[in-house]
Amino acid sequence: MLKRRYMFFLIFQMFVCLFAYCIISWDFQQITIEKQLGIISIVSLIGYSIFLKRSKLNIFTVGNIFIVFLYLMNLGLPIARLCGWINTEDAIRFMDRRIYSMGCEIFNRFIVYAICIISFIELGYTYFCLNDKNNKCIHYRYIDSYDDGSNFEKKLKHIHLGGIILVILGFVPYIYLEYYYILGSLIYGYQNVDNPYISSGNGIGLLSNLMTIGLIMLAISFQKQKRAFDLLFFFVVSYHLIRMYLTGDRSTGLMIIFVWALMRHKYINPIKGKKIIPMIGLTYIAMMFLKTIEMTRSLGGMDVYEAISKLSDSNILGETVFEYGGNVWSGLMVMYSVPTTSSFRFGLTYFAAVIGKPFKILGITDKIWKYADFSNFLMQEERGPLINSLTAAMGGSFIGELWFNFGWVAIVIASFFGIFLGWLSMACFDSDSDPFLSSYLLYISTLLLWWTRQYFTSVAWDALVYGAVLLLLKPLVKLIEIKLLVYFDYKSNQ
C-alpha cells in the first residue's frame, strides 16, 4: 500500500515539474506566469503535506522544516504575486530593481528549477522514510518505551557530564563574543559586524560555539526530567529572542529555536491533535515579532513603538512571505552568470569549502576559500556591471549553490540529498544511537537550516571541527567518570 502511494506521489511530483516547465514555455504575460507558478508552488506544498499525513510520516522533523524553508526562500515571490501581496511601493521597486533587472526569463527559469529541486528532495526524503528498514521515521518511539535499562541511564549521565564540560569551556568565550557582537550591532548594525556563530574553526570562536553544543547535550540528558528541560528551554529561547531584537540577526536565533522546539516535541511534549491550534496562533505572534525586528533593525529604521503601531495596518503573512521570498535574488544572479560568463563547478566548491579553511587560517592562501563561496565569484568584474551592482547585502542560497555546481543535473542529485535528510531526521532521535551522536546531529541540524539561505562554507568547517571535538570528548568523559568512581570509592574506604 505504501509503495503504491509513493508511486502516486512520484507521478504527482513529475506532473508538478512538467507543468511548471510548460507554464514558462507558453506565451503568457509575466504576471500571469508568476501567478500560475504560485499556484503550482502551493499545490506542490499541499500535495506533499497530504502525502505525509496519509503515509503517517512525522511532519515536525528537521527534514520537513528544511523543505518548508526552501519553499519560503525560493518560491515565496510567485506565491506572494498570486495572493496579491506585491502591491506596495517598496515591493514593486524591489521586483523592478532586483528581480526583473536580470530579465523575467531568468526569474521564471529559476522558479521552475527551484520547484524541481524541492520536488526531488521530497521524493528522496519520503523514499528513505517509507523504507521498512528505517520505519522509525514513520512513528518515533519515545525514550521511555525503548530503553528502560541502566545502560541508557548511564549514557544520559555521560552526555550530561560532557555537556557540563563544553559549557564550562565555552561560557567565557561565548559571553565575550556575544557582548561585542550585540554592542557592535547596536552601534553599526548587525550586517557590519562578525557574527560569533560563524566564527568557529579558529581562535576564540572555536571555543565559543562549544557552549551551543554543550547546552544541546544538557537538554538531551534532561529528556526524562521535564522541569529541568523546560527551564533550560526557556532560558535558551528567551536569550535568542532578546538577541534577535537587540541585533536584528534573525537567522541565527530562528534556526536554534526551531531545533530546540523540535527537541521538546520529541522528548517532552509532542505537538499533535488540539495542541496544533495554539501553535498556529503562536506562529502568527512570532511572525509579528520578526516583522517588528525587520522594521527596527536598521540604523535609519523606525523605533519600536512606531513599528508596533504600524503592524496593525500590515499584512503580516504577506509581508513575511514576500520578504523571505526575496532570497531568490541570490540564486538568480548565479543562474544569470553561469554558464554565460563562466563554467559550472561540478562540486568543486563543496570540496574547496572543506579544505580551504585550514589554508586560510595558516596564512598559506585564501584563494581556495574564496573559490568555494559564489558571492566572491559574483563580485568579480567579469560578471559585468549589472551583477556587480546587485551583490550588496547579498545572502546565500542552497539552491543557487546547486546551480553553480551542477546546473540542471542537480535535480537528480537533490533526491540523494533528500535521502540524507531522511536519515538525519531519524538519526537525531534514534533510540539505538549514541546520545553524543544525537547531540552532534542536532547541532548539524541548526547549520543545515541555516544553509537554506547561506553557503556551504558556512556549515562545512563547523561540522568537521565539532565532529572531531565530540569524538575526543566521549572517551574523555568515560575516563573522568572512572577517575571519579575510583576517587569516591577510595574515600568511602578511608
C-alpha positions as CSV (number, residue, x, y, z in Angstrom):
1,M,0.0,0.0,0.0
2,L,2.8,2.4,0.9
3,K,4.7,1.6,-2.3
4,R,1.6,2.3,-4.4
5,R,1.1,5.5,-2.5
6,Y,4.7,6.5,-3.1
7,M,4.4,5.8,-6.9
8,F,1.3,8.0,-7.0
9,F,3.3,10.7,-5.2
10,L,6.2,10.3,-7.7
11,I,3.8,10.7,-10.6
12,F,2.3,13.8,-8.9
13,Q,5.8,15.4,-8.5
14,M,6.7,14.6,-12.1
15,F,3.5,16.3,-13.1
16,V,4.2,19.4,-11.0
17,C,7.7,19.7,-12.5
18,L,6.4,19.2,-16.1
19,F,3.5,21.6,-15.7
20,A,5.8,24.3,-14.2
21,Y,8.1,24.0,-17.2
22,C,5.1,24.2,-19.6
23,I,3.9,27.4,-17.9
24,I,7.1,29.4,-18.7
25,S,7.1,27.9,-22.3
26,W,3.7,29.3,-23.1
27,D,3.2,32.9,-24.3
28,F,1.6,34.5,-21.2
29,Q,2.2,37.9,-19.6
30,Q,4.8,37.9,-16.8
31,I,2.3,38.5,-14.0
32,T,0.1,35.6,-15.3
33,I,3.2,33.3,-15.4
34,E,4.1,34.3,-11.8
35,K,0.6,33.6,-10.6
36,Q,0.5,30.2,-12.2
37,L,3.9,29.3,-10.8
38,G,2.4,30.5,-7.4
39,I,-0.5,28.0,-7.9
40,I,2.0,25.2,-8.7
41,S,4.1,26.0,-5.6
42,I,1.1,25.9,-3.3
43,V,-0.3,22.8,-4.9
44,S,3.1,21.1,-4.5
45,L,3.3,22.0,-0.8
46,I,-0.3,20.9,-0.1
47,G,0.2,17.6,-2.0
48,Y,3.4,16.9,0.0
49,S,1.6,17.6,3.2
50,I,-1.3,15.3,2.3
51,F,1.2,12.6,1.4
52,L,3.0,12.9,4.7
53,K,-0.3,12.7,6.6
54,R,-1.7,9.7,4.6
55,S,1.6,7.8,4.9
56,K,1.6,8.6,8.7
57,L,5.0,10.2,8.4
58,N,6.1,12.7,11.1
59,I,5.5,16.3,10.0
60,F,7.6,18.1,12.5
61,T,11.1,16.9,11.6
62,V,14.4,18.5,10.6
63,G,13.9,17.4,7.0
64,N,10.5,18.9,6.7
65,I,11.5,22.2,8.4
66,F,14.3,22.4,5.8
67,I,11.9,21.8,3.0
68,V,9.4,24.4,4.2
69,F,12.3,26.9,4.4
70,L,13.2,26.1,0.8
71,Y,9.6,26.8,-0.3
72,L,9.6,30.1,1.6
73,M,13.1,31.2,0.5
74,N,12.8,30.3,-3.2
75,L,9.1,30.2,-4.1
76,G,7.8,33.0,-1.9
77,L,7.6,35.6,-4.6
78,P,5.3,33.7,-7.0
79,I,3.1,32.8,-4.0
80,A,3.1,36.5,-3.0
81,R,2.2,37.5,-6.5
82,L,-0.7,35.0,-6.6
83,C,-2.1,36.3,-3.3
84,G,-1.8,39.9,-4.3
85,W,0.9,40.7,-1.7
86,I,3.2,42.5,-4.1
87,N,1.3,45.7,-4.0
88,T,3.3,48.2,-2.1
89,E,5.7,50.8,-3.5
90,D,8.7,49.1,-1.8
91,A,7.7,45.7,-3.1
92,I,7.3,46.9,-6.7
93,R,10.6,48.7,-6.5
94,F,12.3,45.5,-5.2
95,M,10.9,43.5,-8.1
96,D,12.0,46.0,-10.7
97,R,15.5,46.7,-9.4
98,R,16.5,43.3,-8.0
99,I,14.4,40.7,-9.8
100,Y,13.4,41.9,-13.3
101,S,16.7,43.7,-13.8
102,M,18.2,40.4,-14.8
103,G,15.3,39.6,-17.1
104,C,12.0,37.9,-16.5
105,E,13.1,34.8,-18.3
106,I,15.9,34.1,-15.8
107,F,13.4,34.6,-12.9
108,N,10.9,32.2,-14.4
109,R,13.6,29.6,-15.1
110,F,15.0,29.8,-11.6
111,I,11.5,29.3,-10.1
112,V,10.9,26.2,-12.2
113,Y,14.4,25.0,-11.2
114,A,13.6,25.5,-7.5
115,I,10.3,23.7,-7.9
116,C,12.1,20.7,-9.4
117,I,14.9,20.7,-6.8
118,I,12.4,20.8,-3.9
119,S,10.2,18.1,-5.5
120,F,13.1,15.7,-5.9
121,I,14.3,16.4,-2.3
122,E,10.8,15.5,-1.1
123,L,11.0,12.3,-3.2
124,G,14.3,11.3,-1.7
125,Y,13.2,12.2,1.8
126,T,10.0,10.2,1.7
127,Y,11.6,7.2,-0.1
128,F,14.0,6.9,2.9
129,C,11.3,7.3,5.5
130,L,9.0,4.8,3.9
131,N,11.7,2.1,3.7
132,D,10.9,-0.7,6.1
133,K,14.4,-0.7,7.5
134,N,14.0,2.9,8.5
135,N,10.5,2.9,9.8
136,K,11.4,5.0,12.8
137,C,10.7,7.9,10.5
138,I,7.0,6.8,10.5
139,H,6.4,6.5,14.2
140,Y,9.1,7.8,16.5
141,R,9.3,5.7,19.7
142,Y,9.9,7.9,22.7
143,I,12.7,7.4,25.1
144,D,10.7,5.7,27.9
145,S,9.4,3.0,25.5
146,Y,12.7,1.7,24.1
147,D,15.3,1.6,26.8
148,D,14.4,1.4,30.5
149,G,17.6,-0.3,31.5
150,S,20.6,1.1,33.3
151,N,22.6,1.2,30.1
152,F,20.7,4.2,28.7
153,E,20.7,5.9,32.1
154,K,24.4,5.6,32.0
155,K,24.5,7.1,28.5
156,L,22.5,10.1,29.8
157,K,24.9,10.6,32.6
158,H,27.8,10.6,30.2
159,I,26.3,13.1,27.9
160,H,25.3,15.3,30.9
161,L,28.9,15.3,32.1
162,G,30.0,16.0,28.5
163,G,27.6,18.9,28.3
164,I,28.9,20.4,31.5
165,I,32.5,20.2,30.2
166,L,31.6,22.0,27.0
167,V,29.5,24.7,28.7
168,I,32.4,25.4,31.1
169,L,34.9,25.6,28.2
170,G,32.7,27.8,26.0
171,F,31.0,30.0,28.6
172,V,33.6,32.8,28.9
173,P,34.4,33.0,25.1
174,Y,30.7,32.9,24.3
175,I,29.8,35.7,26.6
176,Y,32.8,37.8,25.4
177,L,32.0,37.4,21.7
178,E,28.2,37.9,22.2
179,Y,28.8,41.1,24.2
180,Y,30.9,42.6,21.5
181,Y,28.6,41.4,18.8
182,I,25.5,42.9,20.4
183,L,27.3,46.1,21.2
184,G,28.6,46.4,17.6
185,S,25.2,45.6,16.2
186,L,23.6,48.4,18.3
187,I,26.2,50.9,17.1
188,Y,27.0,49.8,13.5
189,G,24.2,47.5,12.5
190,Y,24.3,43.6,12.5
191,Q,25.4,43.4,8.9
192,N,28.6,45.3,9.7
193,V,30.0,43.1,12.5
194,D,31.1,39.5,12.6
195,N,28.5,37.0,13.9
196,P,30.1,34.8,16.6
197,Y,28.1,31.9,15.4
198,I,30.0,31.7,12.1
199,S,33.5,32.4,13.5
200,S,34.1,28.8,14.6
201,G,37.2,26.9,13.4
202,N,39.7,29.4,14.6
203,G,40.6,31.3,17.7
204,I,38.1,32.1,20.4
205,G,35.2,31.5,18.0
206,L,36.0,27.7,18.2
207,L,35.6,27.7,22.0
208,S,32.6,30.0,21.9
209,N,30.4,27.6,19.9
210,L,31.1,24.8,22.3
211,M,28.6,26.5,24.5
212,T,25.8,25.9,21.9
213,I,26.6,22.2,21.6
214,G,27.0,21.8,25.4
215,L,23.5,23.2,26.0
216,I,22.1,20.7,23.5
217,M,23.8,17.9,25.3
218,L,22.4,19.0,28.6
219,A,18.9,19.1,27.0
220,I,19.3,15.5,25.8
221,S,20.4,14.5,29.3
222,F,17.2,16.1,30.7
223,Q,14.8,14.2,28.4
224,K,13.4,12.3,31.4
225,Q,13.3,15.4,33.6
226,K,10.5,17.7,32.2
227,R,11.0,20.5,34.7
228,A,14.8,20.7,34.2
229,F,14.4,20.5,30.4
230,D,11.7,23.3,30.3
231,L,13.8,25.6,32.5
232,L,16.8,25.2,30.1
233,F,14.5,25.5,27.1
234,F,13.0,28.8,28.5
235,F,16.5,30.2,29.1
236,V,17.8,29.4,25.6
237,V,14.7,30.6,23.7
238,S,14.4,33.7,25.8
239,Y,18.0,34.7,25.2
240,H,17.8,34.2,21.5
241,L,14.6,36.2,21.2
242,I,16.2,39.1,23.1
243,R,19.3,38.7,21.0
244,M,17.2,38.9,17.8
245,Y,15.6,42.1,18.9
246,L,18.9,43.8,20.0
247,T,21.0,42.8,17.0
248,G,18.4,42.4,14.2
249,D,20.0,39.0,13.3
250,R,17.0,36.7,13.0
251,S,18.6,33.8,11.1
252,T,20.8,32.5,13.9
253,G,18.1,32.7,16.6
254,L,15.5,31.1,14.4
255,M,17.5,28.0,13.5
256,I,18.5,27.4,17.1
257,I,14.9,27.9,18.4
258,F,13.5,25.5,15.8
259,V,15.9,22.8,16.8
260,W,15.1,23.3,20.5
261,A,11.4,23.3,19.7
262,L,11.9,20.0,17.9
263,M,13.8,18.5,20.9
264,R,10.9,19.5,23.2
265,H,8.4,18.0,20.7
266,K,10.3,14.7,20.6
267,Y,11.5,14.4,24.3
268,I,8.9,16.2,26.4
269,N,5.6,17.2,24.9
270,P,4.6,16.1,21.3
271,I,2.7,18.7,19.3
272,K,-0.4,16.8,18.0
273,G,-4.1,17.0,18.0
274,K,-5.6,20.1,19.7
275,K,-2.1,21.4,20.5
276,I,-1.7,22.4,16.9
277,I,-4.3,25.2,17.2
278,P,-2.4,27.2,19.8
279,M,0.8,26.6,17.8
280,I,-0.8,28.3,14.8
281,G,-1.5,31.4,17.0
282,L,2.0,31.3,18.4
283,T,3.4,31.2,14.9
284,Y,1.5,34.3,13.9
285,I,2.7,36.1,17.0
286,A,6.3,35.0,16.1
287,M,5.8,36.5,12.6
288,M,4.7,39.8,14.1
289,F,7.8,39.8,16.3
290,L,10.1,39.1,13.4
291,K,8.4,41.8,11.4
292,T,9.0,44.2,14.2
293,I,12.7,43.3,14.2
294,E,12.8,43.8,10.4
295,M,11.3,47.3,10.7
296,T,13.6,48.5,13.5
297,R,16.9,46.7,12.9
298,S,18.5,49.3,10.6
299,L,20.1,52.5,11.8
300,G,17.6,54.5,9.9
301,G,14.6,52.4,10.8
302,M,11.6,53.4,12.9
303,D,11.5,53.0,16.7
304,V,9.7,50.0,18.3
305,Y,6.6,52.0,19.2
306,E,6.1,53.2,15.7
307,A,6.7,49.8,14.3
308,I,4.1,48.2,16.7
309,S,1.5,50.8,15.7
310,K,2.2,50.1,12.0
311,L,1.8,46.4,12.5
312,S,-2.0,46.8,12.9
313,D,-2.2,48.0,9.3
314,S,0.2,45.4,7.9
315,N,-0.4,42.1,6.2
316,I,2.0,40.1,8.4
317,L,1.7,36.9,6.4
318,G,2.0,38.5,3.1
319,E,5.0,40.7,4.0
320,T,6.8,37.8,5.6
321,V,6.4,35.6,2.6
322,F,7.5,38.4,0.3
323,E,10.5,39.3,2.4
324,Y,11.9,35.8,2.7
325,G,10.9,35.0,-0.9
326,G,13.3,37.8,-1.9
327,N,16.1,35.5,-1.0
328,V,15.6,34.1,-4.6
329,W,17.6,37.2,-5.7
330,S,20.9,35.5,-4.7
331,G,20.2,32.3,-6.8
332,L,19.0,34.4,-9.7
333,M,22.4,36.1,-10.0
334,V,24.1,32.7,-10.2
335,M,21.8,31.5,-12.9
336,Y,22.3,34.7,-14.8
337,S,26.1,34.4,-14.6
338,V,26.6,30.7,-15.1
339,P,27.2,29.3,-17.7
340,T,27.0,32.7,-19.5
341,T,30.2,34.2,-18.0
342,S,31.8,31.0,-16.5
343,S,31.5,27.2,-16.3
344,F,29.8,25.1,-13.8
345,R,32.0,23.9,-10.8
346,F,30.9,20.2,-10.8
347,G,31.0,20.0,-7.0
348,L,34.4,21.6,-6.6
349,T,33.1,24.4,-4.4
350,Y,31.9,21.9,-1.8
351,F,35.4,20.3,-1.8
352,A,37.1,23.7,-1.6
353,A,34.9,24.7,1.4
354,V,36.3,21.7,3.3
355,I,40.0,22.2,2.5
356,G,40.1,26.0,2.1
357,K,39.7,26.9,5.7
358,P,42.9,25.4,7.0
359,F,44.9,27.1,4.2
360,K,43.3,30.4,5.1
361,I,43.9,30.0,8.9
362,L,47.5,29.1,8.3
363,G,48.0,32.1,6.0
364,I,49.0,30.0,3.0
365,T,46.3,31.2,0.7
366,D,42.7,32.3,0.8
367,K,42.1,31.6,-2.9
368,I,40.6,28.2,-2.3
369,W,38.3,29.6,0.4
370,K,37.1,32.3,-2.0
371,Y,36.6,29.8,-4.8
372,A,34.1,27.9,-2.6
373,D,31.9,31.0,-2.0
374,F,29.9,32.1,-5.0
375,S,29.5,35.6,-3.6
376,N,33.2,36.2,-4.4
377,F,32.5,34.8,-7.8
378,L,29.7,37.3,-8.4
379,M,31.7,40.3,-7.2
380,Q,34.4,39.8,-9.8
381,E,34.5,42.3,-12.7
382,E,34.0,39.6,-15.3
383,R,30.4,39.2,-14.2
384,G,29.6,42.6,-15.5
385,P,28.4,45.9,-14.0
386,L,24.8,44.7,-13.5
387,I,25.7,41.8,-11.2
388,N,28.5,43.8,-9.5
389,S,25.9,46.4,-8.6
390,L,23.5,43.9,-7.2
391,T,25.8,42.0,-4.8
392,A,25.5,44.4,-1.9
393,A,23.9,42.8,1.2
394,M,23.5,39.5,-0.6
395,G,22.7,36.4,1.3
396,G,23.5,32.8,0.2
397,S,21.3,30.3,-1.5
398,F,21.2,26.5,-1.1
399,I,19.5,26.1,-4.5
400,G,21.7,28.8,-6.1
401,E,24.8,26.9,-5.0
402,L,23.4,23.7,-6.5
403,W,23.0,25.5,-9.9
404,F,26.5,27.0,-9.5
405,N,27.9,23.4,-9.3
406,F,25.7,21.2,-11.4
407,G,23.1,23.1,-13.3
408,W,20.0,21.1,-14.3
409,V,21.8,17.8,-13.3
410,A,21.4,18.9,-9.7
411,I,17.7,17.9,-9.9
412,V,18.7,14.3,-9.8
413,I,21.4,14.9,-7.1
414,A,18.7,16.6,-5.0
415,S,17.0,13.2,-4.5
416,F,20.1,11.8,-2.8
417,F,20.2,14.9,-0.6
418,G,16.6,14.1,0.3
419,I,17.7,10.6,1.4
420,F,20.3,12.2,3.6
421,L,17.6,14.5,5.1
422,G,15.5,11.4,5.9
423,W,18.4,9.7,7.6
424,L,19.3,12.8,9.6
425,S,15.7,13.3,10.8
426,M,15.7,9.8,12.1
427,A,19.2,9.6,13.5
428,C,18.7,12.7,15.6
429,F,16.3,10.8,17.9
430,D,17.2,7.2,17.2
431,S,17.0,5.1,20.3
432,D,19.9,2.9,19.3
433,S,22.3,5.7,18.6
434,D,24.8,7.2,21.0
435,P,23.4,10.5,22.6
436,F,26.8,12.0,21.7
437,L,25.9,11.4,18.1
438,S,22.4,12.8,18.6
439,S,23.8,16.0,20.1
440,Y,26.2,16.4,17.2
441,L,23.4,15.8,14.6
442,L,21.1,18.3,16.3
443,Y,23.9,20.9,16.1
444,I,24.4,20.0,12.5
445,S,20.6,20.5,12.1
446,T,21.0,24.1,13.1
447,L,23.6,24.6,10.4
448,L,21.5,22.7,7.9
449,L,18.5,25.0,8.4
450,W,20.8,28.0,8.1
451,W,22.2,26.6,4.8
452,T,18.9,27.3,3.1
453,R,20.0,30.9,2.6
454,Q,23.7,30.6,3.2
455,Y,26.8,29.0,1.7
456,F,28.4,25.6,2.2
457,T,31.4,27.4,3.6
458,S,29.1,28.5,6.5
459,V,28.5,24.9,7.6
460,A,31.2,22.5,6.3
461,W,34.0,23.5,8.6
462,D,31.8,23.7,11.7
463,A,30.6,20.2,11.0
464,L,34.2,18.8,10.8
465,V,35.6,20.7,13.8
466,Y,32.8,19.9,16.2
467,G,32.6,16.3,15.0
468,A,36.2,15.9,16.0
469,V,35.6,17.6,19.3
470,L,32.8,15.2,20.2
471,L,34.9,12.2,19.1
472,L,37.5,13.2,21.6
473,L,35.1,14.2,24.3
474,K,33.4,10.8,24.5
475,P,36.4,8.8,25.7
476,L,37.4,11.8,27.9
477,V,34.0,11.6,29.7
478,K,34.4,7.9,30.3
479,L,37.9,8.4,31.7
480,I,36.7,11.2,34.0
481,E,33.9,9.0,35.2
482,I,36.3,6.2,36.0
483,K,38.6,8.5,37.9
484,L,35.7,9.9,39.9
485,L,34.4,6.4,40.8
486,V,37.9,5.4,41.9
487,Y,38.3,8.6,44.0
488,F,35.0,8.3,45.8
489,D,35.4,4.6,46.3
490,Y,38.8,5.3,47.9
491,K,37.2,8.0,50.1
492,S,34.5,5.7,51.3
493,N,37.0,3.1,52.4
494,Q,39.0,5.5,54.5
